[in-house]
Structure formats: structure tokens, C-alpha cells
């Protein structure tokens, strides 16, 4: 075949575009491991399920969620935003007193993929300080906002002694769809050993309406508990005992 520089250029451009798409996918897909190891759950043979809630503490829905979880005797993991922790440390106290686990979800909830290393470290450190001021010792768990990460994000998290946690099931509840829709999306994905992403707050403002997530949580626990699934915290699922719960 005759050499065609235009054809070669097209091939190179196509390969470059594919690489960019792949890199973008790996930076956002919750189970992708290209940029570094993160915890996303257990093998499907497990009968454990971990409920996780992002973007709190949120007044009043985090407290109402605690009531739902208490009725079922279930403990969950809450990834909290530092600026909200500073606004409502009493809610964080309630989470801990109820036996749940809290983790770091940055100070202001930015997309860390596009932040420089100084800003990344500041976001994680400020959230850790807010949690420390509110409740003292807490878990080393960290979840990047929007799931966005690149190698520097995970490296800095580990330098700060934090364990990155993602998820493998999501309820797509950030826009507050009806509870049946949240339930349907979750039940289609559950296989066992799952880390479920839900939201008890909203990163844009305090007071986000999470009433439908609460209803969905109530129904999901009532459905899967009788089937022999055990709802656990992330440290329990990871086999750790230093969850800093009462």
C-alpha cells in the first residue's frame, strides 16, 4: 500500500482521541482502577451490602435518615462535606452516636480532577480538620466528589493516611427523583458485596430535599434484609475494626 501521510495523521488523531476518552472515563467511572486502587466492594458471592451517603450533614434530612436506619438496626457510612460539618457539628455527633461511620468528602466538594496538588491537599486537610473539631478521631475513609480523581488525588489522599472509597451501585438520586425510580435503579444493579451510593445532602446548598432517598432506603432495607443480606459499614466490609464508632 502506498504511504499516505494524511491517512497516518488520521490514524494518529483517532488513537489520540480514543486515549483522551479512555483517560476521561478512568477518571470518573466509580469502579475504574487505572489511576490507582480504590475500594468498590466485595465479590458478588458476598451477602454484605454497604449503604453510603454523600454530601451531608444536611438539616433536616440526615437526622430523618438516622431514624430510618435505626428502625431497621442498620449502620451506614456517611461521606461529609467539611463546610457543612462546620455549620452543623451537632448532626455529625448524632451520626456517630447512632453507631455510623463518617468519612472525608472534601471541604467544598470541587471536582478534584482539575485542581492542582496544593488545592487537593487543602480540600482534604480542611475537611479532616472540620471532622476532628466536631467529633475527634474518625475513620480514614475518603471519597472524591463526583468520583473524580487522577493519580495525584489518590496519592495525596494516601499521603494523608486516607483510604479512597468509591462504589459499584448508584441510585442516581442527586436530582431527587421519585423513590420508586431510585429503588428500581438500585435493584437492577445489586448482586451482593455492593457499595451503594446515595445522598443525604446536596453539595450546592444546605437543606436539599432527600425525602425520596429516605423512602427508598426504607424500602430497600425491608426488601433485602429478609433475603439474607447484611447491611454493614465500609470498615466492616473492608474487614477493619478501627471505624471509630461507639
C-alpha positions in Angstrom: 0.0 0.0 0.0 1.3 3.4 -0.9 2.3 5.6 2.1 -0.3 8.3 2.7 0.7 10.9 5.3 -2.9 12.1 5.5 -4.1 8.6 6.4 -1.3 8.3 9.0 -2.4 11.6 10.5 -6.0 10.4 10.7 -4.9 7.2 12.5 -2.8 9.1 15.0 -5.7 11.6 15.6 -8.1 8.7 16.1 -5.8 7.0 18.6 -5.2 10.2 20.5 -9.0 10.9 20.7 -9.6 7.3 22.0 -6.8 7.8 24.6 -8.5 11.0 25.8 -11.9 9.4 26.0 -10.4 6.4 27.9 -8.5 8.7 30.3 -11.7 10.7 31.0 -13.6 7.5 31.7 -11.0 6.2 34.0 -11.0 9.5 36.0 -14.8 9.3 36.6 -16.0 5.7 36.4 -16.5 4.5 40.0 -15.0 1.0 39.5 -12.2 2.0 37.2 -8.7 1.3 38.7 -6.4 2.8 36.1 -5.3 5.7 38.2 -4.9 3.7 41.4 -6.6 1.2 43.7 -9.8 2.2 45.3 -12.3 0.2 47.3 -15.5 -0.5 45.4 -17.0 -3.5 47.2 -16.6 -7.3 47.6 -17.1 -10.2 45.2 -20.7 -10.9 44.2 -20.6 -14.1 46.3 -20.8 -11.9 49.4 -24.1 -11.3 51.2 -22.9 -7.9 52.5 -24.3 -4.6 51.4 -22.9 -1.2 52.4 -25.2 1.9 52.3 -23.2 5.1 51.8 -24.5 8.6 51.8 -22.7 11.7 50.4 -23.0 15.5 50.8 -24.1 15.8 54.4 -24.6 16.7 57.1 -27.9 18.1 55.8 -30.6 19.7 58.0 -33.1 18.1 58.5 -32.8 15.0 56.2 -29.7 13.5 57.7 -31.5 13.3 61.1 -34.5 11.8 59.5 -32.4 9.3 57.7 -30.8 8.3 61.0 -34.4 7.5 62.3 -35.0 5.2 59.2 -31.7 3.4 59.7 -32.4 3.0 63.5 -35.8 1.4 62.9 -34.0 -1.3 60.9 -31.0 -1.7 63.1 -28.7 -0.8 60.2 -25.4 1.1 60.2 -24.2 3.1 57.2 -21.2 5.2 56.1 -21.6 9.0 55.6 -19.1 11.0 53.5 -19.4 14.5 54.8 -18.6 17.9 53.3 -16.3 20.0 55.6 -18.2 23.3 55.3 -21.4 21.6 56.3 -19.7 19.9 59.2 -18.7 23.3 60.5 -22.3 24.5 60.1 -23.9 21.6 61.9 -21.4 19.7 64.1 -24.3 18.5 66.2 -25.7 16.4 63.3 -22.2 14.8 63.0 -22.4 14.0 66.7 -25.8 12.3 66.1 -24.4 10.2 63.2 -21.6 9.0 65.4 -23.7 8.4 68.5 -26.0 6.2 66.3 -23.1 4.0 65.5 -22.5 5.0 61.9 -19.1 5.8 60.3 -18.1 9.2 58.8 -15.6 9.8 56.0 -14.0 12.7 54.2 -15.8 14.2 51.2 -13.6 17.3 50.9 -14.2 20.8 52.3 -16.2 22.4 49.5 -17.0 19.5 47.1 -14.9 20.5 44.0 -14.1 18.3 41.0 -10.6 17.3 42.1 -9.6 16.2 38.7 -9.0 19.8 37.7 -7.5 21.0 40.9 -3.7 21.5 41.5 -2.0 19.5 44.2 -2.0 22.3 46.7 -5.7 22.7 46.4 -6.3 19.0 46.6 -4.3 18.7 49.8 -6.1 21.7 51.2 -9.6 20.3 50.4 -8.8 17.0 52.2 -7.0 18.6 55.1 -9.7 21.2 55.8 -12.4 18.6 55.8 -10.4 16.4 58.1 -9.8 19.3 60.5 -13.6 20.1 60.5 -14.4 16.5 61.4 -11.7 16.5 64.0 -13.1 19.6 65.6 -16.6 18.2 65.5 -16.1 14.7 66.8 -12.4 14.0 67.3 -11.0 10.8 65.9 -12.8 9.4 62.9 -12.4 6.9 60.0 -9.6 7.4 57.4 -12.1 6.9 54.6 -12.1 9.4 51.7 -14.5 9.7 48.7 -13.7 12.2 45.9 -16.6 14.4 44.9 -18.3 13.2 41.7 -15.9 10.3 41.8 -13.4 12.5 40.0 -9.8 11.5 40.5 -6.4 11.3 38.9 -3.1 9.8 40.2 -2.3 12.9 42.2 -5.7 12.8 44.0 -5.2 9.3 45.2 -1.5 9.8 46.0 -2.2 12.8 48.2 -5.1 11.0 49.9 -2.8 8.2 50.8 0.0 10.6 52.0 -2.6 12.0 54.4 -3.4 8.5 55.6 -6.7 8.2 53.9 -8.3 5.2 52.1 -10.1 6.0 48.9 -13.6 4.5 48.6 -15.8 4.5 45.5 -18.9 2.5 44.8 -20.3 -0.1 42.4 -24.1 0.7 42.7 -25.7 4.1 42.4 -29.3 5.2 43.0 -28.9 8.3 40.7 -30.7 10.2 43.4 -28.8 13.6 43.3 -31.7 15.2 41.4 -34.3 13.8 43.9 -36.3 11.5 41.5 -39.3 9.6 43.0 -38.4 6.9 45.4 -39.6 4.0 43.1 -37.2 5.2 40.5 -34.3 5.2 42.9 -35.3 1.7 44.1 -35.6 0.4 40.5 -32.2 1.6 39.5 -30.5 0.1 42.6 -32.3 -3.3 42.5 -31.2 -3.7 38.8 -27.6 -3.4 40.0 -27.4 -5.3 43.3 -25.5 -8.6 43.1 -24.1 -8.8 46.6 -20.9 -7.3 48.0 -22.1 -3.9 46.8 -21.3 -0.4 47.9 -24.4 1.7 47.2 -24.1 5.4 46.5 -26.9 7.6 47.8 -27.2 11.2 49.1 -28.4 12.6 52.3 -27.5 16.1 51.3 -26.7 18.3 48.3 -23.3 19.9 47.5 -24.9 23.1 46.3 -26.7 24.2 49.4 -27.8 23.1 52.8 -31.4 21.8 53.1 -31.6 19.8 49.9 -34.7 17.7 49.8 -33.8 14.0 50.3 -37.2 12.7 51.3 -37.4 10.3 48.4 -34.0 8.9 49.2 -35.2 8.2 52.7 -38.3 6.4 51.4 -36.1 4.4 49.0 -33.7 3.5 51.8 -36.6 2.2 54.0 -37.9 0.0 51.2 -34.5 -1.3 50.1 -33.6 -2.5 53.6 -37.0 -4.0 54.1 -36.6 -5.9 50.8 -33.0 -7.2 51.1 -32.8 -8.0 54.8 -35.3 -10.9 54.7 -33.3 -12.3 51.7 -30.3 -12.8 54.0 -28.3 -9.7 53.1 -26.4 -8.0 55.9 -26.1 -4.2 55.9 -22.6 -3.1 57.0 -20.4 -0.1 57.2 -17.4 0.3 54.8 -14.8 -0.5 57.6 -16.8 -3.7 58.4 -16.9 -4.6 54.7 -13.1 -3.9 54.4 -12.5 -6.1 57.5 -11.3 -3.2 59.6 -12.1 -2.6 63.3 -10.9 1.0 63.6 -14.2 2.6 62.5 -14.4 4.9 65.5 -17.9 4.1 66.3 -19.3 3.8 69.9 
